Amino acid sequence: MKREFIFGLHAVQALLKSAPQRVIEIYMVQGRNDQKLQKIVNAAQSNGIHCQVVNRNKLDDLVSDENHQGVVAVCTPGETYDETWLFNLLDNLNEPAFLLILDGVTDPHNLGACMRSAEAAGVHAVIAPKDKSAGLTPIARKVACGAAEVLPFVPVTNLARTLKKLQDKGIWLFGAAGDAEHSLYQSNLTGPIGILMGAEGDGLRRLTQDSCDHLMNIPMAGTVSSLNVSVATGICLFEAVRQRKA
């Protein structure tokens, strides 16, 4: 049986809440017995999941010395999502589609942070190319603080083709680009939309920019020329939230 290791307090707690049937066993660090860890123990016990206390070296070995915060869940792989699933989702929404599309984000920490912001903003799904992009690694899941366990992440083979299909579904594509003529705050983000964010440093690829209906920039008042992709993603998503709730 294929197994995954999900670690970090928030990620494991979210997994126990959203899909406890996936969890095979939970390892907890010896000597820690605080309220946060006790919540996980209680949730595991209520679902009949065994918790085993081990030394820190055991946990470090399981997750290759990543910061596990004293807890690791051994679980079966989660549900996988593809383009067919995505368009079935869109066909059954009873509100305007709200998508985040990441073009070549390769750092799993940034992916996790983007997932966290997207889930908080009410995004329906996050889309990214299968190649030359970060996937939902254990690190990305931990940084996402539970968002990766409840927000669908959809890897696609051909991003340009998927973007065209989204447009055919009536979804407007807004790409973030530093040299765009119009700002984020001049953009109408109230309808069915996909917000596209580019790779760290390079931004959106030219082909992806050409696929967008509108390009927008984040006005910068200081001397820094660009923002981290996860920070920029949060700004764009929550401006859309503001407009959509107005």
Backbone as CSV, one residue per row, in Angstrom:
resi,resn,N_x,N_y,N_z,CA_x,CA_y,CA_z,C_x,C_y,C_z
1,MET,0.845,-1.197,0.000,0.000,0.000,0.000,0.881,1.249,0.000
2,LYS,0.587,2.155,-0.910,1.340,3.402,-0.970,0.960,4.277,0.213
3,ARG,1.978,4.904,0.816,1.730,5.736,1.987,2.301,7.134,1.784
4,GLU,1.686,8.101,2.435,2.179,9.470,2.459,2.407,9.879,3.905
5,PHE,3.306,10.826,4.090,3.541,11.390,5.416,3.113,12.851,5.404
6,ILE,2.148,13.176,6.219,1.696,14.558,6.365,2.076,15.011,7.766
7,PHE,2.730,16.163,7.837,3.242,16.593,9.135,2.915,18.061,9.383
8,GLY,3.054,18.448,10.645,2.694,19.800,11.062,1.330,19.785,11.745
9,LEU,1.198,20.573,12.795,-0.018,20.567,13.609,-1.271,20.869,12.800
10,HIS,-1.235,21.958,12.026,-2.427,22.373,11.287,-2.777,21.373,10.181
11,ALA,-1.764,20.893,9.481,-2.012,19.967,8.376,-2.625,18.660,8.873
12,VAL,-2.081,18.114,9.969,-2.602,16.858,10.497,-4.004,17.054,11.075
13,GLN,-4.211,18.153,11.755,-5.535,18.421,12.319,-6.578,18.556,11.214
14,ALA,-6.226,19.250,10.123,-7.155,19.404,8.998,-7.435,18.061,8.337
15,LEU,-6.420,17.218,8.238,-6.606,15.890,7.649,-7.567,15.052,8.487
16,LEU,-7.419,15.105,9.800,-8.318,14.348,10.680,-9.750,14.853,10.591
17,LYS,-9.906,16.117,10.300,-11.245,16.692,10.192,-11.881,16.377,8.852
18,SER,-11.099,16.475,7.762,-11.673,16.358,6.416,-11.657,14.934,5.878
19,ALA,-10.653,14.139,6.241,-10.543,12.784,5.676,-9.878,11.831,6.661
20,PRO,-10.499,11.594,7.823,-9.875,10.708,8.814,-9.696,9.282,8.319
21,GLN,-10.502,8.877,7.321,-10.396,7.510,6.808,-9.062,7.262,6.107
22,ARG,-8.356,8.324,5.757,-7.054,8.178,5.103,-5.937,7.867,6.088
23,VAL,-6.128,8.211,7.352,-5.041,8.141,8.323,-4.868,6.716,8.834
24,ILE,-3.662,6.184,8.699,-3.336,4.835,9.160,-2.857,4.867,10.609
25,GLU,-1.982,5.814,10.909,-1.390,5.905,12.240,-0.802,7.298,12.404
26,ILE,-0.674,7.733,13.649,-0.076,9.028,13.937,1.092,8.829,14.893
27,TYR,2.229,9.443,14.541,3.399,9.439,15.406,3.511,10.802,16.078
28,MET,3.747,10.807,17.378,3.894,12.041,18.135,5.208,12.024,18.910
29,VAL,5.802,13.191,19.053,7.107,13.274,19.700,6.975,13.038,21.208
30,GLN,7.933,12.356,21.740,7.976,12.072,23.167,8.229,13.359,23.953
31,GLY,7.510,13.537,25.064,7.753,14.674,25.936,6.921,15.898,25.655
32,ARG,6.094,15.865,24.610,5.227,17.016,24.330,3.779,16.624,24.639
33,ASN,3.104,17.468,25.424,1.739,17.139,25.813,0.901,18.415,25.988
34,ASP,1.039,19.322,25.023,0.325,20.595,25.123,-1.072,20.482,24.520
35,GLN,-1.822,21.564,24.614,-3.220,21.551,24.184,-3.367,21.306,22.687
36,LYS,-2.463,21.863,21.880,-2.561,21.704,20.431,-2.408,20.234,20.037
37,LEU,-1.448,19.571,20.651,-1.237,18.162,20.332,-2.372,17.308,20.898
38,GLN,-2.906,17.715,22.034,-3.994,16.953,22.639,-5.232,16.971,21.756
39,LYS,-5.465,18.075,21.039,-6.599,18.146,20.109,-6.474,17.077,19.030
40,ILE,-5.241,16.878,18.565,-5.001,15.861,17.541,-5.227,14.467,18.127
41,VAL,-4.746,14.251,19.347,-4.942,12.954,20.007,-6.435,12.660,20.168
42,ASN,-7.188,13.654,20.608,-8.629,13.465,20.802,-9.333,13.150,19.487
43,ALA,-8.973,13.874,18.430,-9.591,13.643,17.121,-9.236,12.260,16.594
44,ALA,-7.986,11.855,16.802,-7.562,10.519,16.354,-8.320,9.435,17.115
45,GLN,-8.395,9.569,18.414,-9.070,8.555,19.223,-10.550,8.438,18.881
46,SER,-11.190,9.576,18.601,-12.609,9.537,18.247,-12.846,8.853,16.913
47,ASN,-11.792,8.736,16.092,-11.901,8.055,14.799,-11.232,6.682,14.815
48,GLY,-10.850,6.225,16.011,-10.248,4.899,16.131,-8.869,4.792,15.526
49,ILE,-8.124,5.887,15.527,-6.783,5.909,14.928,-5.738,5.805,16.028
50,HIS,-4.795,4.905,15.847,-3.759,4.676,16.853,-2.719,5.790,16.829
51,CYS,-2.358,6.287,18.015,-1.297,7.285,18.157,-0.116,6.639,18.871
52,GLN,1.058,6.789,18.305,2.255,6.186,18.893,3.253,7.285,19.264
53,VAL,3.761,7.236,20.481,4.761,8.196,20.949,6.150,7.665,20.605
54,VAL,6.943,8.509,19.920,8.285,8.106,19.491,9.263,9.235,19.804
55,ASN,10.549,8.953,19.709,11.525,10.013,19.958,11.654,10.922,18.729
56,ARG,12.242,12.063,18.937,12.324,13.068,17.864,13.104,12.566,16.655
57,ASN,14.110,11.774,16.873,14.912,11.257,15.752,14.061,10.452,14.782
58,LYS,13.104,9.669,15.320,12.209,8.882,14.471,11.393,9.801,13.557
59,LEU,10.847,10.878,14.120,10.066,11.806,13.313,10.946,12.519,12.297
60,ASP,12.137,12.916,12.733,13.062,13.589,11.813,13.376,12.701,10.606
61,ASP,13.569,11.419,10.857,13.880,10.484,9.774,12.694,10.338,8.813
62,LEU,11.487,10.300,9.359,10.302,10.127,8.514,10.124,11.267,7.521
63,VAL,10.474,12.492,7.936,10.196,13.662,7.092,11.472,14.368,6.653
64,SER,12.574,13.644,6.681,13.867,14.173,6.205,14.238,15.483,6.882
65,ASP,14.078,15.496,8.206,14.493,16.633,9.045,13.713,17.926,8.800
66,GLU,12.551,17.828,8.160,11.702,19.020,8.044,11.067,19.331,9.405
67,ASN,10.552,20.529,9.558,9.954,20.954,10.821,8.565,20.337,10.972
68,HIS,8.483,19.218,11.653,7.234,18.460,11.760,6.362,18.916,12.926
69,GLN,6.902,19.775,13.808,6.177,20.294,14.971,5.716,19.191,15.924
70,GLY,6.395,18.055,15.854,6.117,16.996,16.816,5.032,16.023,16.431
71,VAL,4.533,16.081,15.196,3.473,15.147,14.805,3.581,14.807,13.320
72,VAL,3.439,13.512,13.018,3.449,13.025,11.635,2.315,12.021,11.478
73,ALA,1.514,12.211,10.450,0.440,11.265,10.147,0.856,10.389,8.972
74,VAL,0.750,9.089,9.171,0.959,8.138,8.073,-0.409,7.880,7.451
75,CYS,-0.530,8.130,6.147,-1.861,8.043,5.545,-1.795,7.511,4.110
76,THR,-2.941,7.138,3.609,-3.053,6.737,2.208,-3.133,7.992,1.337
77,PRO,-2.776,7.905,0.058,-2.841,9.077,-0.817,-4.250,9.641,-0.909
78,GLY,-4.318,10.955,-1.036,-5.610,11.620,-1.136,-6.177,11.554,-2.545
79,GLU,-7.353,12.136,-2.711,-8.014,12.151,-4.010,-7.191,12.965,-4.996
80,THR,-7.107,12.494,-6.224,-6.408,13.235,-7.273,-7.432,13.919,-8.180
81,TYR,-7.047,15.086,-8.672,-7.951,15.883,-9.498,-7.326,16.102,-10.865
82,ASP,-8.163,16.098,-11.902,-7.669,16.342,-13.247,-8.606,17.308,-13.968
83,GLU,-8.323,17.536,-15.237,-9.085,18.513,-16.013,-10.557,18.113,-16.124
84,THR,-10.822,16.825,-16.281,-12.211,16.364,-16.364,-12.970,16.705,-15.083
85,TRP,-12.330,16.454,-13.952,-12.947,16.790,-12.664,-13.196,18.297,-12.575
86,LEU,-12.231,19.083,-13.026,-12.341,20.542,-12.946,-13.561,21.053,-13.697
87,PHE,-13.756,20.584,-14.915,-14.864,21.105,-15.713,-16.209,20.560,-15.237
88,ASN,-16.183,19.411,-14.617,-17.404,18.925,-13.972,-17.761,19.820,-12.783
89,LEU,-16.747,20.229,-12.033,-16.962,21.169,-10.934,-17.585,22.461,-11.443
90,LEU,-17.028,23.010,-12.502,-17.518,24.285,-13.040,-18.955,24.169,-13.525
91,ASP,-19.302,23.029,-14.090,-20.666,22.822,-14.586,-21.689,22.787,-13.454
92,ASN,-21.241,22.501,-12.244,-22.174,22.314,-11.138,-22.109,23.416,-10.075
93,LEU,-21.347,24.476,-10.345,-21.284,25.585,-9.393,-22.585,26.376,-9.418
94,ASN,-22.992,26.864,-8.261,-24.167,27.731,-8.186,-23.781,29.166,-7.850
95,GLU,-22.521,29.496,-8.109,-22.010,30.853,-7.932,-20.896,31.062,-8.955
96,PRO,-20.510,32.323,-9.207,-19.455,32.572,-10.202,-18.156,31.866,-9.824
97,ALA,-17.547,31.244,-10.805,-16.298,30.513,-10.567,-15.202,31.460,-10.089
98,PHE,-14.379,30.960,-9.176,-13.263,31.725,-8.614,-12.076,30.770,-8.563
99,LEU,-11.120,30.953,-9.490,-10.007,30.021,-9.647,-8.673,30.747,-9.468
100,LEU,-7.705,30.038,-8.947,-6.328,30.517,-8.910,-5.501,29.627,-9.820
101,ILE,-4.744,30.249,-10.728,-3.938,29.503,-11.692,-2.487,29.921,-11.520
102,LEU,-1.625,28.966,-11.208,-0.217,29.235,-10.943,0.620,28.744,-12.109
103,ASP,1.354,29.651,-12.715,2.138,29.332,-13.915,3.610,29.165,-13.560
104,GLY,3.991,27.950,-13.229,5.402,27.671,-13.015,5.943,28.038,-11.649
105,VAL,5.111,28.007,-10.620,5.601,28.225,-9.255,6.307,26.940,-8.809
106,THR,7.610,27.030,-8.583,8.413,25.820,-8.347,8.777,25.603,-6.882
107,ASP,8.627,26.590,-6.051,8.980,26.472,-4.641,7.788,25.926,-3.856
108,PRO,7.916,24.747,-3.229,6.780,24.185,-2.495,6.318,25.069,-1.333
109,HIS,7.229,25.854,-0.756,6.823,26.783,0.298,5.865,27.839,-0.267
110,ASN,6.183,28.368,-1.444,5.312,29.350,-2.073,3.983,28.730,-2.487
111,LEU,4.033,27.499,-3.007,2.785,26.821,-3.365,1.904,26.652,-2.137
112,GLY,2.485,26.200,-1.036,1.714,26.020,0.180,1.099,27.315,0.670
113,ALA,1.868,28.409,0.608,1.352,29.711,1.039,0.236,30.189,0.115
114,CYS,0.374,29.947,-1.176,-0.688,30.309,-2.124,-1.952,29.503,-1.866
115,MET,-1.788,28.217,-1.572,-2.943,27.375,-1.254,-3.663,27.885,-0.008
116,ARG,-2.887,28.288,0.981,-3.481,28.783,2.227,-4.310,30.039,1.964
117,SER,-3.756,30.980,1.194,-4.495,32.205,0.871,-5.722,31.898,0.025
118,ALA,-5.574,30.982,-0.923,-6.684,30.651,-1.815,-7.849,30.029,-1.063
119,GLU,-7.537,29.130,-0.135,-8.605,28.503,0.645,-9.317,29.538,1.519
120,ALA,-8.541,30.442,2.112,-9.124,31.484,2.961,-10.000,32.437,2.149
121,ALA,-9.658,32.634,0.870,-10.410,33.551,0.021,-11.653,32.917,-0.599
122,GLY,-11.798,31.597,-0.462,-12.962,30.934,-1.032,-12.792,30.486,-2.469
123,VAL,-11.549,30.326,-2.913,-11.275,29.844,-4.263,-11.805,28.418,-4.417
124,HIS,-12.343,28.115,-5.595,-12.921,26.778,-5.818,-11.865,25.723,-6.152
125,ALA,-10.780,26.118,-6.812,-9.724,25.164,-7.170,-8.472,25.940,-7.545
126,VAL,-7.322,25.302,-7.344,-6.034,25.854,-7.770,-5.523,24.989,-8.917
127,ILE,-5.108,25.627,-9.992,-4.668,24.929,-11.208,-3.194,25.248,-11.444
128,ALA,-2.436,24.252,-11.887,-1.020,24.460,-12.199,-0.581,23.443,-13.241
129,PRO,0.451,23.770,-14.035,0.983,22.773,-14.979,1.612,21.598,-14.236
130,LYS,1.547,20.425,-14.844,2.176,19.248,-14.235,3.691,19.359,-14.248
131,ASP,4.239,19.925,-15.327,5.687,19.990,-15.494,6.236,21.340,-15.046
132,LYS,7.450,21.308,-14.529,8.179,22.514,-14.131,7.390,23.367,-13.140
133,SER,6.687,22.694,-12.241,5.939,23.359,-11.183,6.013,22.510,-9.927
134,ALA,5.863,23.158,-8.794,5.828,22.412,-7.534,4.528,21.629,-7.433
135,GLY,4.611,20.444,-6.871,3.422,19.655,-6.581,3.099,19.724,-5.102
136,LEU,2.041,19.035,-4.708,1.635,19.043,-3.304,2.501,18.082,-2.496
137,THR,3.724,18.492,-2.269,4.652,17.718,-1.454,4.277,17.873,0.021
138,PRO,4.831,17.026,0.888,4.578,17.206,2.319,4.941,18.603,2.819
139,ILE,6.000,19.196,2.259,6.377,20.560,2.666,5.283,21.545,2.275
140,ALA,4.796,21.437,1.039,3.734,22.338,0.592,2.487,22.171,1.455
141,ARG,2.168,20.937,1.807,0.992,20.681,2.650,1.158,21.305,4.033
142,LYS,2.359,21.211,4.594,2.575,21.784,5.929,2.424,23.302,5.880
143,VAL,3.047,23.940,4.890,2.967,25.400,4.779,1.527,25.838,4.542
144,ALA,0.765,25.011,3.848,-0.637,25.345,3.565,-1.517,25.323,4.813
145,CYS,-1.006,24.780,5.914,-1.716,24.785,7.208,-3.120,24.192,7.110
146,GLY,-3.246,23.103,6.365,-4.529,22.427,6.269,-5.310,22.728,5.008
147,ALA,-4.950,23.798,4.303,-5.696,24.169,3.098,-5.589,23.104,2.016
148,ALA,-4.438,22.439,1.934,-4.234,21.430,0.895,-5.109,20.208,1.095
149,GLU,-5.655,20.042,2.301,-6.504,18.884,2.566,-7.960,19.144,2.184
150,VAL,-8.318,20.390,1.926,-9.714,20.712,1.615,-9.895,21.454,0.288
151,LEU,-8.828,22.039,-0.237,-8.916,22.801,-1.486,-8.344,21.968,-2.632
152,PRO,-9.133,21.699,-3.679,-8.634,20.887,-4.792,-7.461,21.555,-5.517
153,PHE,-6.413,20.776,-5.750,-5.254,21.201,-6.525,-5.260,20.387,-7.815
154,VAL,-5.345,21.064,-8.950,-5.561,20.394,-10.235,-4.337,20.584,-11.141
155,PRO,-3.466,19.587,-11.267,-2.369,19.679,-12.233,-2.874,19.358,-13.645
156,VAL,-2.458,20.148,-14.628,-2.919,19.936,-16.010,-1.718,19.750,-16.929
157,THR,-1.913,18.988,-17.980,-0.824,18.670,-18.906,-0.471,19.849,-19.796
158,ASN,-1.480,20.545,-20.292,-1.255,21.661,-21.223,-2.014,22.875,-20.695
159,LEU,-1.294,23.795,-20.060,-1.954,24.937,-19.418,-2.650,25.833,-20.432
160,ALA,-2.021,26.085,-21.563,-2.623,26.958,-22.569,-3.957,26.391,-23.064
161,ARG,-4.020,25.090,-23.248,-5.261,24.455,-23.691,-6.337,24.572,-22.614
162,THR,-5.937,24.359,-21.367,-6.897,24.484,-20.273,-7.432,25.903,-20.170
163,LEU,-6.567,26.893,-20.347,-7.006,28.293,-20.294,-8.037,28.590,-21.381
164,LYS,-7.806,28.045,-22.571,-8.764,28.263,-23.666,-10.115,27.624,-23.330
165,LYS,-10.091,26.449,-22.735,-11.338,25.786,-22.342,-12.068,26.578,-21.266
166,LEU,-11.317,27.157,-20.347,-11.931,27.975,-19.309,-12.618,29.193,-19.926
167,GLN,-11.952,29.820,-20.878,-12.565,30.972,-21.557,-13.830,30.564,-22.307
168,ASP,-13.801,29.395,-22.918,-14.992,28.903,-23.625,-16.152,28.669,-22.654
169,LYS,-15.829,28.457,-21.368,-16.850,28.281,-20.328,-17.346,29.625,-19.783
170,GLY,-16.801,30.719,-20.335,-17.224,32.043,-19.879,-16.436,32.577,-18.702
171,ILE,-15.281,32.001,-18.435,-14.443,32.467,-17.332,-13.418,33.470,-17.869
172,TRP,-13.358,34.632,-17.230,-12.429,35.682,-17.621,-11.108,35.481,-16.890
173,LEU,-10.018,35.600,-17.638,-8.693,35.331,-17.091,-7.934,36.641,-16.870
174,PHE,-7.521,36.856,-15.626,-6.791,38.053,-15.227,-5.382,37.654,-14.801
175,GLY,-4.397,38.115,-15.560,-3.021,37.774,-15.258,-2.299,38.907,-14.563
176,ALA,-1.513,38.574,-13.545,-0.720,39.570,-12.832,0.612,39.755,-13.559
177,ALA,0.886,41.005,-13.953,2.128,41.312,-14.671,2.596,42.708,-14.277
178,GLY,3.856,42.823,-13.931,4.378,44.100,-13.449,4.290,45.218,-14.457
179,ASP,4.344,44.884,-15.755,4.325,45.927,-16.785,2.937,46.148,-17.384
180,ALA,1.903,45.618,-16.748,0.536,45.814,-17.253,0.134,47.278,-17.159
181,GLU,-0.700,47.718,-18.088,-1.126,49.120,-18.110,-2.125,49.442,-17.013
182,HIS,-2.972,48.467,-16.666,-4.028,48.714,-15.684,-3.687,48.021,-14.367
183,SER,-4.148,48.623,-13.288,-3.840,48.070,-11.979,-4.890,47.057,-11.549
184,LEU,-4.544,46.297,-10.536,-5.464,45.361,-9.906,-6.759,46.053,-9.502
185,TYR,-6.645,47.289,-9.015,-7.796,47.997,-8.468,-8.683,48.613,-9.552
186,GLN,-8.241,48.572,-10.787,-9.062,49.000,-11.929,-9.739,47.814,-12.604
187,SER,-9.490,46.615,-12.118,-9.997,45.398,-12.754,-11.313,44.977,-12.122
188,ASN,-12.234,44.517,-12.954,-13.528,44.036,-12.474,-13.430,42.536,-12.227
189,LEU,-13.352,42.175,-10.959,-13.119,40.786,-10.571,-14.367,40.144,-9.961
190,THR,-15.536,40.620,-10.353,-16.768,40.191,-9.695,-17.419,38.967,-10.328
191,GLY,-17.129,38.660,-11.573,-17.802,37.558,-12.258,-17.024,36.265,-12.161
192,PRO,-17.278,35.332,-13.078,-16.500,34.085,-13.126,-15.083,34.375,-13.609
193,ILE,-14.108,34.154,-12.752,-12.737,34.572,-13.067,-11.713,33.505,-12.695
194,GLY,-10.569,33.623,-13.356,-9.365,32.919,-12.949,-8.266,33.952,-12.805
195,ILE,-7.586,33.968,-11.680,-6.460,34.878,-11.464,-5.176,34.094,-11.675
196,LEU,-4.328,34.601,-12.562,-3.099,33.907,-12.936,-1.890,34.598,-12.327
197,MET,-1.078,33.817,-11.656,0.144,34.314,-11.031,1.333,33.560,-11.606
198,GLY,2.430,34.283,-11.826,3.586,33.683,-12.483,4.638,33.153,-11.528
199,ALA,5.689,32.636,-12.119,6.763,32.004,-11.369,7.556,33.036,-10.578
200,GLU,8.263,32.540,-9.560,9.106,33.395,-8.746,10.175,34.054,-9.614
201,GLY,10.190,35.359,-9.640,11.217,36.079,-10.391,10.861,36.337,-11.833
202,ASP,10.375,35.337,-12.558,10.133,35.474,-13.993,8.715,35.919,-14.329
203,GLY,7.777,35.700,-13.453,6.397,36.074,-13.746,5.750,35.111,-14.727
204,LEU,4.648,35.558,-15.313,3.924,34.723,-16.277,4.732,34.536,-17.552
205,ARG,4.675,33.348,-18.107,5.296,33.113,-19.406,4.544,33.892,-20.481
206,ARG,5.243,34.212,-21.566,4.634,35.019,-22.631,3.389,34.343,-23.203
207,LEU,3.440,33.036,-23.412,2.276,32.329,-23.949,1.093,32.439,-22.988
208,THR,1.373,32.362,-21.697,0.306,32.477,-20.705,-0.259,33.889,-20.691
209,GLN,0.602,34.886,-20.761,0.130,36.273,-20.827,-0.782,36.483,-22.032
210,ASP,-0.382,35.909,-23.160,-1.175,36.071,-24.385,-2.540,35.393,-24.266
211,SER,-2.651,34.422,-23.368,-3.919,33.720,-23.185,-4.882,34.472,-22.274
212,CYS,-4.386,35.477,-21.559,-5.221,36.213,-20.602,-6.143,37.200,-21.316
213,ASP,-7.305,37.425,-20.725,-8.206,38.460,-21.226,-7.753,39.839,-20.775
214,HIS,-7.192,39.921,-19.578,-6.727,41.193,-19.028,-5.443,40.948,-18.248
215,LEU,-4.541,41.927,-18.297,-3.347,41.917,-17.462,-3.463,43.053,-16.456
216,MET,-2.966,42.825,-15.260,-3.086,43.835,-14.206,-1.818,43.846,-13.364
217,ASN,-1.499,45.019,-12.821,-0.337,45.123,-11.952,-0.764,45.493,-10.541
218,ILE,0.103,45.230,-9.596,-0.101,45.670,-8.219,0.697,46.961,-8.055
219,PRO,0.036,48.090,-7.806,0.770,49.358,-7.677,1.802,49.283,-6.556
220,MET,3.001,49.712,-6.855,4.106,49.659,-5.893,4.561,51.074,-5.580
221,ALA,4.583,51.431,-4.301,4.955,52.781,-3.900,6.406,52.877,-3.447
222,GLY,6.996,51.770,-3.083,8.359,51.779,-2.563,9.401,51.522,-3.634
223,THR,10.606,51.220,-3.197,11.710,50.979,-4.125,11.815,49.517,-4.543
224,VAL,11.140,48.614,-3.821,11.153,47.201,-4.186,10.371,47.014,-5.477
225,SER,10.942,46.289,-6.419,10.335,46.194,-7.751,9.295,45.085,-7.871
226,SER,9.318,44.105,-6.961,8.372,43.011,-7.075,8.112,42.404,-5.703
227,LEU,7.063,41.592,-5.630,6.678,40.927,-4.397,6.852,39.419,-4.540
228,ASN,7.026,38.756,-3.434,6.988,37.292,-3.432,5.654,36.832,-4.007
229,VAL,5.666,35.753,-4.767,4.457,35.309,-5.461,3.321,34.993,-4.503
230,SER,3.634,34.459,-3.322,2.554,34.141,-2.387,1.942,35.402,-1.797
231,VAL,2.769,36.427,-1.574,2.248,37.710,-1.079,1.380,38.360,-2.153
232,ALA,1.882,38.395,-3.388,1.122,38.987,-4.493,-0.190,38.236,-4.712
233,THR,-0.149,36.919,-4.564,-1.365,36.122,-4.716,-2.412,36.516,-3.687
234,GLY,-1.992,36.656,-2.443,-2.920,37.053,-1.389,-3.544,38.412,-1.661
235,ILE,-2.745,39.351,-2.137,-3.266,40.693,-2.440,-4.323,40.614,-3.535
236,CYS,-4.020,39.902,-4.607,-4.959,39.808,-5.738,-6.239,39.073,-5.345
237,LEU,-6.097,37.973,-4.630,-7.280,37.188,-4.255,-8.213,37.983,-3.353
238,PHE,-7.653,38.688,-2.406,-8.533,39.379,-1.462,-9.076,40.701,-2.000
239,GLU,-8.451,41.248,-3.043,-9.114,42.341,-3.748,-10.341,41.793,-4.484
240,ALA,-10.201,40.592,-5.048,-11.374,39.955,-5.690,-12.452,39.671,-4.655
241,VAL,-12.060,39.187,-3.479,-13.031,38.940,-2.410,-13.767,40.228,-2.054
242,ARG,-13.021,41.314,-1.904,-13.631,42.608,-1.556,-14.679,43.010,-2.589
243,GLN,-14.301,42.892,-3.870,-15.227,43.285,-4.937,-16.451,42.359,-4.985
244,ARG,-16.223,41.080,-4.795,-17.309,40.112,-4.946,-18.316,40.194,-3.789
245,LYS,-17.878,40.731,-2.651,-18.777,40.873,-1.510,-19.403,42.258,-1.437
246,ALA,-18.954,43.180,-2.294,-19.461,44.553,-2.238,-20.916,44.587,-2.697
